[in-house]
Amino acid sequence: MDILIARKIFKRFGNITALDGLTASFRKGISALIGPNGAGKTTFINICAGLIDRDSGDIKILGLDPWDQGHILRRKVEVLLENVRFPNNIPAYKLLYYKSRIYGINSYRERIKQVASFFEIDHFLDRPLKQFSAGMYRRFTLTYTLLNPDIELLILDEPASNLDVAGRIKLFEYLDRIYRELDISIVLSSHILPDLLDICQYYFFIKDGKIVWSGDINRLYERLEIRSILIRSSNDHLLSKNFSEYGIENSITNRGLIIKADKFDIRKGLEVLLKVVEEHGIDIYEFRRFPDPLTQFFKEMSYGE
């Protein structure tokens, strides 16, 4: 099911062409919009939000035009921009109360408690936002956004900006839960590529104002050549020694054990791996392609590497 369809979207700012015939169809689920700076991601999101109008082209979100039918669409779609700011000296609860009254939520106390509990900030709502950490502030913005009881689609522009590693991990866990438990689709733009692999079903690469590639993770793997395998274990040196004895070339780095893909017979390699694990009790912490496919793909699409 397509929830967002854009056809030949053009947008210019003076002599600058921000979107150059962008065409894409986003399905129900979690989709990532990725691309280099200046590719047109934020312009596209602003058009989806109804904040600006395209110069030409057609766009439908849940069957509605965000510019002409924005007053209807905003009951079903919420957009969280990168630099959204709230008054920081007002208690969080009061801001959520105002939002709930705008949407005419009768049982607003229950709704606020329900959503705030989902994001684990229900015990902090009496505090002004200036006392919130960056991670808590991001959780508040999600709480504020999801107060809308009719929301079907959440659009996020760089939601992980200014968050530390722990905050990013927590954020993407919440985004995954939003789709799985609340059945709300998500379209997000982010430069934190490895995090996207854990939650996104679909990927859209934008460059020079156009979608130049789109697909799911399987299509992404099919497009890329496996360059290396990364293995991290409780005893990389013993694992490396056994691989070498079986003629599998490898090297130990600060990231872990690296095996060049063109030197790696996957069946033979797994047999060695299982043998060593069984005989010596080694724990395997990580076994994956290296670098991660999104980072590799981003480099190839952006810089031709």
Summary of the structure (lengths in Angstrom):
residues: 305
radius of gyration: 22.9
end to end distance: 34.6
largest distance: 70.6
contacts: 921
relative contact order: 0.13
helix: 41%
strand: 28%
